[in-house]
């Protein structure tokens, strides 16, 4: 059998019982009779952590492992197995584990152990049965852990994985410096290129992409990116799967043609990468430090090397890595220190939303308006600085090229959590690291455990001064709301908490100074009218809930800046109160996920939202010619003149989007535009949107003339053709696309010229018709790096070898695809086999799903 246990870290929460249950939980039956020497070919990686107290949380760990061992002896499990395991103490669980493994063959992989004691404890759990040919593979960060056991009984072997060579370390260091400097330069360009208009510096300007733009393209990066693995010592010869903080590194090495200034900088930086001992995390972190201090001279960096690396020996120890992180943290400006400490709220290994983080910074008043920039723009700047300093690592991008999600390297997060605990900045309960119970009042509380222990984990804590409460884990059922002082809580983030009910909302409405409230992905169905008491509320996130209508009291939230509702998949929308507000919501910047119908009088209130920067209408239930139809178009035109920057309209049930062409003036401040529905032709004024950065159009206007209309948009970064339709309408869409093809010889031709900045081109439809990039002397989409397609039927794409910058083509084939579609997809993948070496080098990577 093949088993694996996730990472075990030195100062983390080593839950002996949890790990035992994890092991036992992966032993699954393959047939009715399991013979002693039969191998089970199943296993999974489950992340675990290690505490200094090896028996502090034994019970909950082991219980996850035992159930599947029971399954080997009885093919069906009536539920009694789990009940029996839950009542076992650690000694009983260890005995059960030994009995189940005794006489059987197994391969056990335990990833990332940090201490000798932990490995010793795990060894003692296993049966000492030399008759069977078993293997245990353990990966470690520090060689001393393996050396402590290697050779004791002649069965342990230590294999040290080679660290980066000097050449690799130097290349990685300069890549990191170059990447950070490029990011900072791009940040300055983005600030300078913001559209000038009424209030253009306010609010959030990027539209949410329907799909994630993963890993490969960002505003600052245009070359292919690679991922490096963390290098660690290991026991019994396997390379660790732990990745370091380096991701998305340019593949280019340092240029051989450097100016004298560049050579001087190389000399200044020379010693730094040598002291990092070949550890990627240390190298990249120091690269970020160098890039963010461009004015420092050679003497400065020499002093840094002496202070951070006093022993001047390799390999770098844990203390050495900690000194690097300590220096980099102390080098941060005060505001950035606070913002970086805030990362300790999030669990280890989680993908964190950029918008969620920056909105919370603003609600906590860590970020305010500064130097003529709005709070949102300052928060964006701080976020980019953390990226440049390699404190956070982007993992997903939106279709507009901005970071959607990011992660924090485990060792960096451990340092931040420790520092945050020392300063009583954030209190983490139930997380991966063992932290002392705060002796002072708790200011910010992050509850990360999903088990039943969470209900009692706040015992002994003074929660009367909690200003921020965040809950992670969907299984928690009760929170100690009665211990909080409702008069001081400013941030309440309950995203994904399934224990939340409508009854809780009445208590939440008593938190009178609340600024940030997230109920996203909870099961609440109604917002009480008492919400009008939350006069300081700035962000209300009720996306992906059962809430369908906002109460009348919504209009009384005068400080509200972001109203986030509805759902994209499946498409659901939020109805506004059916009456006009007496007073305008002047602070509102984002109104997303709403529904407009014929009887709604809320349309009249849209004219009042002059501060709005993003309007996303997910559903339209209107007839052409009705009064609301005219009012909505008038409201949109007026808001665009006031500085609206992102407009999203999904119109599947009316003909509203086709009336937009009659607008008297183009929305000149728009940088993000999405028009989806049965559109006959795009509005002619689109060609005049000189600031347009992201454009999404209905696939019904996919034709050569559309490309000609928009090819002169000089700032366009991403272009998407999409439409979500029911099965009843899919035939109509196919007919429309067939008609479009007839206009240009049964294929859609993408003309040469223009599209100077376009990097992402996407097609999401039932049918993607035959597409051809014009083969002429003039370049076609010279900056294009990635093409995404999702379809049931596909007629081919031709001429992609002429696209100089194209790196990848992603094809997502639907379950109903016919044999012709599958053949064309496979043929596209196989094309490089039939090309000569010169042509093959120009062929992009074809990725299918």
Phi, psi and omega in degrees: 000153182242120183232155177215147177235138185286190192298141175238120186241153193300309183262011181271182189274093179279105182256095188303312180296323181296318180293319178299316179295326179297315179297309183295328183290347182261358180271109187241148182286145175251334173203183189292331180237119178261117181271155188307323186256014181278141180263139174258123187265044178232148177185162178211157178267124179234121183288129176228166181228170190234132177253156177298325176274104191292341181244015185298318185231044185302314197300312187291337181284311187295330186294340181280345188264323189294323190307320185283340173291321175301326184296336181291332186262343174219128190292327180249148181239117183272009180101345181289333179301309182297320180297319180295318181295320183296339181264356182283145171270171184303318180298320179294322179294319178297318178298319179296320179298313180299317181297322183288328183271339185299127177081006181242157178268137180208154173239119184245124178246122178241117190262129166068062173270138185253345186228152178296320182299319181296313180296322178297319180296317181294321178302321183289340178288330191277148179291140178268079186238098183281353183286333181260153185267078184259159178223138174236123179249128181234128174258141183224159176270331188235132188298332182299329180295314179290321182296332182295333183247340184298127175085002182296316180236016177079005183247349180260136180232136182255125177240117180268122178282134181295135175279177181297141176288171179300318181295317179293319180297316180297314180298316180297320180298311182289329173298316179297318178298312182298318181297315180294319179294321177296321179296319179293320179294319178296322178299318179294320179295319179299322180294319181289332188265009178297140180298141181266124180186181180300114177065027186294344180273358184267152168077180181262131192255349184264137178279148178286126178284149178290327180237154177282140178259091198275121157068338196255333184231132170222168183300324186270349187237138179229355179263165179295143187245149182236165179237134179251148178266148176293141182256124183221159169287152182217154173265138174060046161053056167225145180277136183291151177265358180294128180263148180274185182285002181266122172214153179062051178266143176296145179277346182287142175270177182296136183295140178283341182257083181254149175285170179299326177294320178296320179294325178294319179295324179298319178295321180298320186272353194304313187287338189295308183294333179294326183282350185278359171064023179076009179272119183303318181300315180295318182297311185290324178296317177293326177298318177297322178296316180296315183297328182271003176229063187292343184268354182288142183263182184298319181298320179301311183290331175295319177296321178298314181300319181291326183278321182278328182238066185294328183280340178050046178230158175236150003282160181291137180267175176300320178297324179294317177297319180296322178296321177299310181297323181295316180294317180297323178293315181292341178281348181288145169298160186303316181297320180289328175300314180298315181295324180288322177299331182294341179296339182292350176294330189268145182293156177302132175081001185278150171274122188252134179284130177300314183295321178299317180294310186292324177296323179289321174307313183295316181295330178276000181066022173287335182234130178224173176300140184204135175053039178080001178262146176290166178299322179296320180289323176295318178298320178297320179296316179298318180300315180296328178292323177294326175293314181298325180275004176065023176282326175236157185232114177299139178236335178222145177239149173283172182291349175268006177089350181279155179297129177263309179227155178216169176229164175241129179303143185306315183290324177292317180296321178299318178297315182295318179298316179298314180296320180296322178292319179302321184268006182051040181275313178223138177253121180257127180245130176075017181274198185275341184250140177282117182237146179293148175295128184297133178279338179264183179291141178282127181263313181228128187242126175242114181257111191250347183276142180257002182270177183292339180298339184298329184297331182252004188285346180265008179299136179086355179267146175269103185260010185288344181247018180293124179256343183217130180231126179231134180240127174243140180108125187275352187268346181297138185250332182226144174235147183281061182302329184291344181270350182271152174266105184300341185280355182232354181289125182251333181232124177229106184244103183247026184305123177081003182279111184283352178279353183283135177233171179299332180296326180297331187295329177297321176290323179296325180292355175267355178278082197291340180253018181298131179250330184230122179228116177243118175247017186302139179057029170259180186255019179288152184234354184207139174262122182290155179294341180293354180298340179298344178288340184276070187287350178257002185296129180248328180230126176235112183246107179237031178292149176057037172246185177267009180284124183246337183225138174271142179287164177304327183296344180305322182292351181269358181275083191288340179263001184296129180252325184231116175247108186245116182219184178073189181209142181274324184217105358288157184291116176228151183228163185246124180279136176280161176305139187276050176196158182280139178291141177288325178236138182291149176270080188292337183277345188295125180250327183232124174232104191232138173087029186263164177241139176238128175234176187298322186274358184284124175270001181292340181301323180297333181282341182298327179301334184280345186273062187290344178271359185295133178247340176221128176233120180237110178259113184271342184208136178233121175242083186216155174256142177298135179097347179286162186296319180297328178303311181291320181297319181295315178298319178296319180296317180296317180297321180290316180296324178296326178287340180269356176118015176300132185248335179229126180232124179235125177227120175250109188235091181261347189241002179217183181250027187295315186297333178286346179273352183293340180294342182272002177301138187289334179218145181290151177284083194292341181266359184293130172243346177225123184225128177227118179234109185235137181150192180277068181282136180274321176202149180290150177302139182295334182289351179302323183296346181261004182276084188290344178259002186297127186248326182225129182228128175236125181236157175296142181295345179293343177255018177286098180206164182301320181298328178295316178298321179294326181294322189254000188292344181269004178288102193287340182254003185296123182261318181225144180227127183230137171244122186206163173191127176260116184229160175283167180298328181295329183266348186298325179296320178298319181295318178299318179297320179297317180294324177297318178297319179298323181293326184297337183290336183226052172067041175064027172205156176267117182261127176267113190286160176283164177088151177074196180051044185299328185250002184291123181244341184228127178233127187227145177225116179235104184200165175300316178236128169255109184290174180298124181244136179226130173273125185303132179259094180223184179288338183270143183293145175249123179043067188297337183260358187298127182247334186212140173239129176245136177222138174226126190200166168258325178233142188218131183251004174108157177226132190229148178089010183291340179291346180273352182275105190298326186261355185294128181250320186218147171235117181258125181240119177251110187263128181289164182293336183266012183297140180274177185293326180296316178300314180297323179295316181295322178295313180295322179297322178295321178292325186275350185308317181302337180295336186254009181256156174286172187299322182295316181287325180298323181296337179269349185281129181288165177283128180259121183241123181247151179232000000 
